Amino acid sequence: MTVYHGTAVAELERSVDCIVGQTRPPEELLVVVDGPVDPGLDAVLDRAAAAYPCVRVERLPHNVGSGLASARGLALATGDFVARHDADDISVPERLERELAAIKEQGLDIVGSAMTEFTGSPDHVLGTRSAPLTHGEIVARARINNPINNPTSVFRRELAVSVGGYADLRYMQDYDLFARMLVAGARAANLPESLVQFNAGEGMLGRRAGRHMLHWEWVLQRRLRDAGLVSTPVMVRNLALRSAFRLMPRRLMATVYDRLFREGAR
C-alpha cells in the first residue's frame, strides 16, 4: 500500500482494518509513505504498527509519485506473492483467501478480480468494473488496455522483480508491469466476483485527463512495443485512441468511461 499527503485519515484507517481483518491475513502489510504527510496519517500508521505485528511502515523523505513508491515497496516485500491495496479502497474479507486459492488451483502468476466503484460512501455505487477472465482474454486485452484491475491484483514477486518491477509511469505503472510479466510468460486469470470496493472519487478521472498525460501515453505505448506486446501500427492506433480519450471534456469522458468500463452504471 502507498500513502501520500492527499490520503484521508478515516479512509486509511478503514483500509488498514479491512486488510488485517482478512479471513486469510497477510504475513506483512507493507505501507510506503510517499513523502511528508499529515500527523493524523502518521498516527494511524503508528497505532496500526503497534497493534498488528504484520504492519511495516517505510517512510520516504520526499514525494516521488506512485510509480517509484510502488517500486520501493516491491523491493522491500518479502513474500512469494504481493497483493496490491489502495489506501482509500476496501477489500472484502475473503479477498486474499479467494485469490490465493485461485493461484494454487490454477498455477497462476497474476490474479485479479472485478471491482465495485463508488464515490464518497461505499453505499454510493457507480457500477462494477469487470475484467477478462481467462489467460487468453487477458493477453488480448493487454494489447489495448490494462487487463488487470490493479487494486485487486496479487502477483508473483520474483517474476515481477525479474522483469524490472515498477517504472516511473504516472498512473500506468501497473499496466506496464503486468504487460512485461505476460510477455515473460506469466499465467494470469481474473475472478468474476467483485473482491474490492474501489474509491473512484470525483478526482479519479480528472487526474488522468489533460495534455500532460499525452507524454506518459507515448512512453507507455513505446514500452509495450519494445517489450514485444504490440506492433508499431498497434502502438500508433492505441496512442491515437487513448490520447483522444485523455483530451475529452470531463463530462464526455465520464460518459465514455461508464459505457466502456462500468457494468450497471447510470
MARMI-979622 format. One record per residue (C-alpha): residue in three letters; x, y, z. Coordinates in steps of 0.5 Angstrom, whole numbers, plus 500, padded with zeros to 3 digits. Layout:
BEGIN
alaXYZ;...
***
This chain:
BEGIN
met500500500;thr502507498;val500513502;tyr501520501;his499527504;gly493527500;thr490521504;ala484522508;val485519516;ala479516516;glu480512509;leu487510511;glu484507518;arg479503514;ser483501509;val488498514;asp483495518;cys480491512;ile487488511;val489486518;gly482483518;gln482479512;thr480471513;arg487470511;pro491475514;pro498477510;glu504476513;glu506483512;leu502489511;leu508494508;val506501508;val510506504;val509513506;asp511518500;gly514524503;pro511528509;val504527511;asp499530516;pro501528523;gly494525523;leu496520518;asp503518522;ala499517528;val494512524;leu500508522;asp504508529;arg498505532;ala497500527;ala504498527;ala504498535;ala497493535;tyr499489529;pro506485528;cys505485521;val505492519;arg511495517;val512502515;glu517505510;arg517513510;leu520516504;pro524523505;his521526499;asn514525495;val517521489;gly510519486;ser506513486;gly511509481;leu517510485;ala514509492;ser511502489;ala518500487;arg520502494;gly515497496;leu516492492;ala524492493;leu522491501;ala517486500;thr519479503;gly513474501;asp513470495;phe507474493;val505481493;ala498484494;arg496491492;his491495496;asp490502495;ala490507502;asp483509500;asp480502498;ile476497502;ser478489500;val472484502;pro474480508;glu475474503;arg479477498;leu486474500;glu484468501;arg480467495;glu486470490;leu491465494;ala486459493;ala486461485;ile493462485;lys494455488;glu489451484;gln491454477;gly498455478;leu498463477;asp503468477;ile498474477;val491474479;gly486480480;ser478481480;ala472485478;met471491483;thr466496485;glu467503484;phe464508489;thr465515490;gly464519497;ser461513501;pro461505499;asp454506499;his454511493;val456505488;leu458508481;gly458501478;thr462495477;arg469494473;ser470487471;ala476484467;pro477479462;leu477472466;thr482467462;his489468460;gly488469453;glu483474454;ile488478459;val493478454;ala489480448;arg486486453;ala493488455;arg495490447;ile489495448;asn488497456;asn490494463;pro487487463;ile488487471;asn485492476;asn491494480;pro487495486;thr485488486;ser492485484;val496479487;phe502477483;arg509473484;arg514478487;glu520474484;leu518475477;ala516482478;val523484480;ser526480475;val522484469;gly525490472;gly519492477;tyr515498477;ala517504473;asp516512474;leu510512470;arg504516472;tyr498512474;met500507469;gln506503472;asp502497474;tyr499496467;asp507497464;leu509492470;phe503487468;ala505487461;arg512486462;met510480466;leu506477461;val511478456;ala516474460;gly511468461;ala506470467;arg500466467;ala494470469;ala487470471;asn481474474;leu476472478;pro469474476;glu466477483;ser468484486;leu473483491;val475490492;gln471497493;phe475502489;asn474509491;ala473513485;gly472520487;glu471526484;gly478527482;met480520479;leu478522472;gly481529473;arg488526475;arg488522469;ala486528464;gly489533460;arg495534456;his500533461;met498526460;leu500525453;his507525455;trp506519459;glu502515454;trp507516449;val512513454;leu508507456;gln506505448;arg513505447;arg515501452;leu509496450;arg512496443;asp519495446;ala517489450;gly514486444;leu507486446;val504491441;ser507492434;thr509499431;pro502500428;val498498434;met502503438;val500508434;arg493506434;asn493506441;leu496512442;ala491516438;leu485513441;arg488513449;ser490521447;ala483522445;phe480520451;arg485524455;leu483530452;met476530452;pro472535456;arg471532463;arg463530463;leu464527456;met470523459;ala466521465;thr460518460;val465514456;tyr468511462;asp462509464;arg460506457;leu467502456;phe468500463;arg463500468;glu457495469;gly451497472;ala453505471;arg447510471;
***
